[in-house]
Amino acid sequence: MIKQSQSEKEDRLGKRMILTLIPAISPFIVILLMYVEDPDSTLLRAVATWGSELPAVISAKNPLMSKVMDIYTKTAVLVAIIFALTSSKIMTIKKEHPNTKIIGALFAYYLLYICLFYPILFCNQELTTSGRHLRLMSENDILLTFCFSTFYAGVFAFTVLLFWFTIGVCKLVKKRR
């Protein structure tokens, strides 16, 4: 078996992330098309009703579509966990720093992750009363779809990185013992 360099592994992992993310984001287009075709879609209403108790990022201008897209956005964490578990063999980190520095950086990343994604995943937010950029995103259906696709991609990428760093640090600390 040919040994791969660190950068080759990272390139391979990055390509796998993109190839996983593209089909994972495509349901947003399906949701948009369903809503455009029938703004009172029974399926969209059923999904929104099913997840009505979940905290949500919604738009008052389009509550049905934004609720369904928000529910789907929450699946990004699950997709990222599955991705990380199936890619864990190629997840490594550079070995140039001492354990204390690496573990400190890992905990700092945990804190960053919580600060960035707690509001998206676990809080009720109204886009039409948010900041200027989010208000603009809630103006029409296409921008709203782009907004939720971006949320999904961000949650997915940062969750994969969270697992990548965690798995890498665990492997590194275990190897150094």
N, C-alpha and C positions, 0 to 999 in steps of 0.2 A: 504494500500500500504506500502511495506517495504521500509524504508529509506536506501539509499545506502551511504557508506562512500565515501570520496573524492577519495581515491585510487581505489575503485571499479568503480567509474564513469570514472576515467582516464584510467583504464584498458579496460573498455568497449569501450571507445572512440578510444583508440589505436587499438583495434581489428577491429573496424569498418573502421578505416583509412586503415589498411592493406587490408581488404576485398574489399575496394573500389579501392585501388591502383593497385592490381594485375590485375583485368580485364581492368583497364584504361591503363596499360602499354602494354598489349597484342597486340594492333595494330602495335607496332613496329616490332614484329615478323612477322606479316602479310605483312608489308611493305618490310621487308627484303626478305621474301619468294617470294613476287611478283617481286622484283628486280632481285633476283637470277634466277628466272624462265624466265623473259623477261627484260633484262636491258634497253630496250627501250619501256617499257610498256605505253600504251596509257593513262591508268588511272593515273599512276604516273605523266606523262607529263601534264595531264589536271590539276591535283592538284597543281603541281609546277607552272604552268602558272597562275592559279587562284590566287595564293599567291605571284606572282612575285614582287609586289610592297611593300610587307612587308619586314622589315629588317630581316636578317637571319644570323644564325650561320651555315656556310656551309664548306664543304671540297672540295677543288679543285680536289681531286682525285676521288670524287664521288658526283658531284654537284646535280644530280637529286634526288638520295636517301636522301642526307643530307637536301635538301630543303624541301622535303615532310615530313621528320621527324621533321624538325624545325617547320614547320607549325603545325604539330600535338602537338609538345611540348607546343606551345602557348595555347592550350586548357586546360592545367593543371590548370590554374587560374580559368577558368570557372567550372571545375570539383570540385575544392577545395571550391569555393563559394557555389555551390549546396550542397556539403557535409556539410559545416559549417551551412548553413540555415536549413538543415534537422536534424542537431545534436545540435542545439543551446540550447536546453533544458538541456542537460547534460554538457554543457561547463561552468565550473566554475573555479575560481582560489582561491588560499589560501588567507585567510583573516588576516594574521599576520602582515601586514605592513600598514603604514598610506597611505592615498589617494595620497599625493604628491609623495611619493616614487614609488607607483604603476603606476601612470600616467607618471612619468619620465621614468620608465623602459619601458612603452609602446611606448613612443616617441623614445627612444633609439632603440627599436626593429624595428620601422618603418624605421629609418635611416639605420639600418643593412640590412633590407629587400631590400630597394632601392639600396644600394651599391652592394648587391650580385646579384640581378636579373635584374636590368636595362640593363646590357650588354647582358644577354641572351635573354631578351624579346624585347628590343627596339633598339639594335645596330647591325650593320653588323660586323660579325667576320669571319675570315678565319682560320680554324683549322690547316691547314698545315703550317701556318706561326706563330702560337701561341706558347705557352710554350711547353716544352718537353713532358709533359703528354698528352696534347691535340693533339700534333703532332702524338704521338704514337697511340692515339685513332682513328685518321683519316687514319691510314695505311691500314686497311681492313674493309670489310663490317660488320663483327661480332663485332669488337671493336667499330665501329662507331655506331652500334645499341645499344651497351652497354652504350656508351657515352650519346646518346640522351635519353635513358631510365633513366639514372642517372639524367640528367638535369630535366626530367619530374618529377621524384620522389622528387627531391629537391624542385622544384617550388611548387609542390602539398603540400608537408609537411610544408614548410615554410609559404605558403599562409593559410593553415588550422590553423597553430599556430598563424598567424597574426589575423585571425578572432576569434580564441579561446581567445587570450589575450584581444582583443578589446571587445568582448561580455562579457567576465568575468569582465573586469574593469568597463564597463557600468553597469552591474548588481550590482557589489560591491559598486560603488559610489551611485547608486540609492538607494540601501538598507541602506547605512549609513546616508542618508539625513534625 
